[in-house]
């Protein structure tokens, strides 16, 4: 039986995945290489402030994790890595793109 902590995390993750930009961010991060919100904004054609906000929401629910920082022109650029472990959420991202769910070991 799932613990209430696991259930709470799943609930927060499900709520986070309701937003199409968050799902697009996760799909863009699927190769698991660290990436910054600035790079994601360029890939997705979205405003940096909007992407940064949604990355923070995904980090709060455990879908992404921080992967380091780098000083760039007097500012700190943050990098994130995919940390989505829940198979149902991965399947949801696949289905969102029209792909059949992957069979995973």
C-alpha positions as CSV (number, residue, x, y, z in Angstrom):
1,X,0.0,0.0,0.0
2,X,1.3,3.5,-0.8
3,X,2.3,5.7,2.0
4,X,0.5,9.0,2.5
5,X,3.8,10.8,1.5
6,X,3.8,8.9,-1.8
7,X,0.1,9.7,-2.3
8,X,0.7,13.4,-1.6
9,X,3.6,13.5,-4.0
10,X,1.5,11.8,-6.7
11,X,-1.3,14.3,-6.1
12,X,1.0,17.3,-6.4
13,X,2.6,15.8,-9.5
14,X,-0.7,15.1,-11.2
15,X,-1.8,18.7,-10.5
16,X,1.5,20.0,-12.0
17,X,1.2,17.9,-15.1
18,X,-2.2,19.4,-15.9
19,X,-0.4,22.4,-17.4
20,X,0.7,21.9,-21.1
21,X,3.8,24.0,-20.8
22,X,5.0,21.9,-17.8
23,X,4.5,18.7,-19.9
24,X,6.4,20.3,-22.8
25,X,9.3,21.3,-20.4
26,X,9.5,17.7,-19.1
27,X,9.5,16.3,-22.6
28,X,12.3,18.7,-23.6
29,X,14.3,17.5,-20.5
30,X,13.7,13.8,-21.2
31,X,17.3,13.2,-22.4
32,X,18.3,13.8,-18.8
33,X,21.1,16.2,-19.6
34,X,21.1,19.3,-17.2
35,X,19.4,22.3,-18.9
36,X,18.7,25.8,-17.8
37,X,15.3,27.6,-18.0
38,X,16.9,30.0,-20.5
39,X,17.8,27.0,-22.8
40,X,14.3,25.6,-22.3
41,X,12.7,28.9,-23.2
42,X,14.7,29.0,-26.4
43,X,13.7,25.4,-27.3
44,X,10.1,25.9,-26.6
45,X,9.7,29.5,-27.9
46,X,8.3,30.7,-24.5
47,X,9.2,33.6,-22.3
48,X,12.0,32.9,-19.8
49,X,10.0,34.2,-16.8
50,X,7.1,31.8,-17.7
51,X,9.5,28.8,-18.1
52,X,11.3,29.6,-14.9
53,X,8.1,29.7,-12.9
54,X,6.9,26.4,-14.3
55,X,10.3,24.7,-13.7
56,X,10.1,25.8,-10.1
57,X,6.6,24.2,-9.9
58,X,8.0,21.0,-11.3
59,X,10.9,21.1,-8.9
60,X,8.5,21.5,-6.0
61,X,6.7,18.3,-6.9
62,X,9.9,16.4,-7.5
63,X,9.6,16.1,-11.3
64,X,12.9,17.9,-11.8
65,X,15.9,18.4,-9.6
66,X,18.6,21.0,-9.4
67,X,21.8,20.0,-11.2
68,X,24.1,23.0,-10.5
69,X,24.6,26.7,-11.1
70,X,26.9,28.8,-13.3
71,X,27.7,32.5,-13.1
72,X,26.9,34.2,-16.4
73,X,27.4,38.0,-16.8
74,X,26.9,38.7,-13.1
75,X,23.8,36.5,-12.7
76,X,23.5,32.9,-11.6
77,X,22.1,30.5,-14.2
78,X,20.4,27.4,-12.6
79,X,20.4,24.0,-14.3
80,X,17.8,21.3,-13.8
81,X,17.7,17.6,-14.5
82,X,14.7,15.3,-15.1
83,X,13.9,13.3,-12.0
84,X,10.5,11.9,-12.9
85,X,10.4,8.4,-11.5
86,X,6.6,7.7,-11.6
87,X,5.8,5.4,-14.5
88,X,2.2,6.6,-14.8
89,X,3.6,10.2,-15.2
90,X,6.0,9.1,-17.9
91,X,3.2,7.2,-19.7
92,X,1.1,10.4,-19.5
93,X,3.8,12.4,-21.3
94,X,4.1,9.7,-24.0
95,X,0.3,9.6,-24.5
96,X,0.3,13.4,-24.6
97,X,2.5,13.2,-27.7
98,X,0.3,10.5,-29.2
99,X,2.9,7.8,-28.5
100,X,1.9,4.4,-27.0
101,X,3.2,4.0,-23.5
102,X,6.7,2.5,-23.4
103,X,7.2,-0.9,-21.8
104,X,9.8,-0.5,-19.1
105,X,11.5,-3.2,-17.1
